[in-house]
Amino acid sequence: MIFGILPCIFQFTMFLGLKLRNHNALFMYSTILLTIVHFCTFIYFLYVTQTLTNNIRYDLEKDIFTNHTKLKYNMQIKIYKCCQLDRSSLDKTFSYFQQHYPNHCQKKNQDNNKACWPLFQLMSLLTKIIYWLTWFFLSILLIIAWIYYHRLGKLSEQSHIPPRKTLQQYYSEILLKNRPFKMFLRQNNNMQINTITNENIVKAST
C-alpha cells in the first residue's frame, strides 16, 4: 500500500504544486505507473489476505479443537474425582456446554464444518471491500484531475496562439499605417471578392 500511495502523492503534487503544463508525457507516464502499481498492489493484497485467512482459520480451529479435547478430559477427571458424579451427570454437563458454546464443541472431522469465527471472516471481507473502494475512488479522482489538467493545457495553448488574419485585414493594416494613402476596393465580377491592386494605391497617392 505504501508503494501505491507514493505515486498518488507524486502525481497530486505535480498537478497542484509544480507548473509542468508542457510536460504532458511525464504526467501520462506517472498515470500509467500509478495504474500498474494499483493493480499489482491489489492482487498482492488479495493473495496475502486469502493466504493469511486460510492459515489463521486452520490454526484457530486446530487450537480450539485441541484445547476443547484437553478441557473436556480435564473436566471429566476433576468432576469425577471431586464430586463422584455418574456418567449421566457428566453427559448433562457437556450437553450444557454444547448448547451455550457450539463453536467450541464442533467435531474436527465433521464434513459440514464451518469457520469457528464468522466475525473474523466478516472483518476480512470488509477489509477487502474498504481497500477496493479506496483505490477505486482514488482512481476516479485521478481521472478527473487528468481531464481537468488536459483541458487547462488546451486552454493555455489557445490563449497563446493569435487568431489568423484574413488577406484583406492584413493589407488594410498596412495601408492604415502608410497614410495618407486610402484604400480603394474594386469588385471583380467573376470572383465576387474585394481586391486591392497597385493601381488603386497609385491613384490614391495622386
Secondary structure as a PSIPRED ss2 file (coil, helix, strand):
# PSIPRED VFORMAT (PSIPRED V4.0)

   1 M C   1.000  0.000  0.000
   2 I H   0.000  1.000  0.000
   3 F H   0.000  1.000  0.000
   4 G H   0.000  1.000  0.000
   5 I H   0.000  1.000  0.000
   6 L H   0.000  1.000  0.000
   7 P H   0.000  1.000  0.000
   8 C H   0.000  1.000  0.000
   9 I H   0.000  1.000  0.000
  10 F H   0.000  1.000  0.000
  11 Q H   0.000  1.000  0.000
  12 F H   0.000  1.000  0.000
  13 T H   0.000  1.000  0.000
  14 M H   0.000  1.000  0.000
  15 F H   0.000  1.000  0.000
  16 L H   0.000  1.000  0.000
  17 G C   1.000  0.000  0.000
  18 L C   1.000  0.000  0.000
  19 K C   1.000  0.000  0.000
  20 L C   1.000  0.000  0.000
  21 R C   1.000  0.000  0.000
  22 N C   1.000  0.000  0.000
  23 H C   1.000  0.000  0.000
  24 N H   0.000  1.000  0.000
  25 A H   0.000  1.000  0.000
  26 L H   0.000  1.000  0.000
  27 F H   0.000  1.000  0.000
  28 M H   0.000  1.000  0.000
  29 Y H   0.000  1.000  0.000
  30 S H   0.000  1.000  0.000
  31 T H   0.000  1.000  0.000
  32 I H   0.000  1.000  0.000
  33 L H   0.000  1.000  0.000
  34 L H   0.000  1.000  0.000
  35 T H   0.000  1.000  0.000
  36 I H   0.000  1.000  0.000
  37 V H   0.000  1.000  0.000
  38 H H   0.000  1.000  0.000
  39 F H   0.000  1.000  0.000
  40 C H   0.000  1.000  0.000
  41 T H   0.000  1.000  0.000
  42 F H   0.000  1.000  0.000
  43 I H   0.000  1.000  0.000
  44 Y H   0.000  1.000  0.000
  45 F H   0.000  1.000  0.000
  46 L H   0.000  1.000  0.000
  47 Y H   0.000  1.000  0.000
  48 V H   0.000  1.000  0.000
  49 T H   0.000  1.000  0.000
  50 Q H   0.000  1.000  0.000
  51 T H   0.000  1.000  0.000
  52 L H   0.000  1.000  0.000
  53 T H   0.000  1.000  0.000
  54 N H   0.000  1.000  0.000
  55 N H   0.000  1.000  0.000
  56 I H   0.000  1.000  0.000
  57 R H   0.000  1.000  0.000
  58 Y H   0.000  1.000  0.000
  59 D H   0.000  1.000  0.000
  60 L H   0.000  1.000  0.000
  61 E H   0.000  1.000  0.000
  62 K H   0.000  1.000  0.000
  63 D H   0.000  1.000  0.000
  64 I H   0.000  1.000  0.000
  65 F H   0.000  1.000  0.000
  66 T H   0.000  1.000  0.000
  67 N H   0.000  1.000  0.000
  68 H H   0.000  1.000  0.000
  69 T H   0.000  1.000  0.000
  70 K H   0.000  1.000  0.000
  71 L H   0.000  1.000  0.000
  72 K H   0.000  1.000  0.000
  73 Y H   0.000  1.000  0.000
  74 N H   0.000  1.000  0.000
  75 M H   0.000  1.000  0.000
  76 Q H   0.000  1.000  0.000
  77 I H   0.000  1.000  0.000
  78 K H   0.000  1.000  0.000
  79 I H   0.000  1.000  0.000
  80 Y H   0.000  1.000  0.000
  81 K H   0.000  1.000  0.000
  82 C H   0.000  1.000  0.000
  83 C H   0.000  1.000  0.000
  84 Q C   1.000  0.000  0.000
  85 L C   1.000  0.000  0.000
  86 D C   1.000  0.000  0.000
  87 R H   0.000  1.000  0.000
  88 S H   0.000  1.000  0.000
  89 S H   0.000  1.000  0.000
  90 L H   0.000  1.000  0.000
  91 D H   0.000  1.000  0.000
  92 K H   0.000  1.000  0.000
  93 T H   0.000  1.000  0.000
  94 F H   0.000  1.000  0.000
  95 S H   0.000  1.000  0.000
  96 Y H   0.000  1.000  0.000
  97 F H   0.000  1.000  0.000
  98 Q H   0.000  1.000  0.000
  99 Q H   0.000  1.000  0.000
 100 H H   0.000  1.000  0.000
 101 Y C   1.000  0.000  0.000
 102 P H   0.000  1.000  0.000
 103 N H   0.000  1.000  0.000
 104 H H   0.000  1.000  0.000
 105 C H   0.000  1.000  0.000
 106 Q C   1.000  0.000  0.000
 107 K C   1.000  0.000  0.000
 108 K C   1.000  0.000  0.000
 109 N C   1.000  0.000  0.000
 110 Q C   1.000  0.000  0.000
 111 D C   1.000  0.000  0.000
 112 N C   1.000  0.000  0.000
 113 N C   1.000  0.000  0.000
 114 K C   1.000  0.000  0.000
 115 A C   1.000  0.000  0.000
 116 C C   1.000  0.000  0.000
 117 W C   1.000  0.000  0.000
 118 P H   0.000  1.000  0.000
 119 L H   0.000  1.000  0.000
 120 F H   0.000  1.000  0.000
 121 Q H   0.000  1.000  0.000
 122 L H   0.000  1.000  0.000
 123 M H   0.000  1.000  0.000
 124 S H   0.000  1.000  0.000
 125 L H   0.000  1.000  0.000
 126 L H   0.000  1.000  0.000
 127 T H   0.000  1.000  0.000
 128 K H   0.000  1.000  0.000
 129 I H   0.000  1.000  0.000
 130 I H   0.000  1.000  0.000
 131 Y H   0.000  1.000  0.000
 132 W H   0.000  1.000  0.000
 133 L H   0.000  1.000  0.000
 134 T H   0.000  1.000  0.000
 135 W H   0.000  1.000  0.000
 136 F H   0.000  1.000  0.000
 137 F H   0.000  1.000  0.000
 138 L H   0.000  1.000  0.000
 139 S H   0.000  1.000  0.000
 140 I H   0.000  1.000  0.000
 141 L H   0.000  1.000  0.000
 142 L H   0.000  1.000  0.000
 143 I H   0.000  1.000  0.000
 144 I H   0.000  1.000  0.000
 145 A H   0.000  1.000  0.000
 146 W H   0.000  1.000  0.000
 147 I H   0.000  1.000  0.000
 148 Y H   0.000  1.000  0.000
 149 Y H   0.000  1.000  0.000
 150 H H   0.000  1.000  0.000
 151 R H   0.000  1.000  0.000
 152 L H   0.000  1.000  0.000
 153 G H   0.000  1.000  0.000
 154 K H   0.000  1.000  0.000
 155 L H   0.000  1.000  0.000
 156 S H   0.000  1.000  0.000
 157 E H   0.000  1.000  0.000
 158 Q H   0.000  1.000  0.000
 159 S H   0.000  1.000  0.000
 160 H H   0.000  1.000  0.000
 161 I C   1.000  0.000  0.000
 162 P C   1.000  0.000  0.000
 163 P C   1.000  0.000  0.000
 164 R C   1.000  0.000  0.000
 165 K C   1.000  0.000  0.000
 166 T C   1.000  0.000  0.000
 167 L H   0.000  1.000  0.000
 168 Q H   0.000  1.000  0.000
 169 Q H   0.000  1.000  0.000
 170 Y H   0.000  1.000  0.000
 171 Y H   0.000  1.000  0.000
 172 S H   0.000  1.000  0.000
 173 E H   0.000  1.000  0.000
 174 I H   0.000  1.000  0.000
 175 L H   0.000  1.000  0.000
 176 L H   0.000  1.000  0.000
 177 K H   0.000  1.000  0.000
 178 N C   1.000  0.000  0.000
 179 R C   1.000  0.000  0.000
 180 P C   1.000  0.000  0.000
 181 F C   1.000  0.000  0.000
 182 K C   1.000  0.000  0.000
 183 M C   1.000  0.000  0.000
 184 F C   1.000  0.000  0.000
 185 L C   1.000  0.000  0.000
 186 R E   0.000  0.000  1.000
 187 Q E   0.000  0.000  1.000
 188 N C   1.000  0.000  0.000
 189 N C   1.000  0.000  0.000
 190 N C   1.000  0.000  0.000
 191 M C   1.000  0.000  0.000
 192 Q C   1.000  0.000  0.000
 193 I C   1.000  0.000  0.000
 194 N E   0.000  0.000  1.000
 195 T E   0.000  0.000  1.000
 196 I C   1.000  0.000  0.000
 197 T C   1.000  0.000  0.000
 198 N H   0.000  1.000  0.000
 199 E H   0.000  1.000  0.000
 200 N H   0.000  1.000  0.000
 201 I H   0.000  1.000  0.000
 202 V H   0.000  1.000  0.000
 203 K H   0.000  1.000  0.000
 204 A H   0.000  1.000  0.000
 205 S H   0.000  1.000  0.000
 206 T C   1.000  0.000  0.000
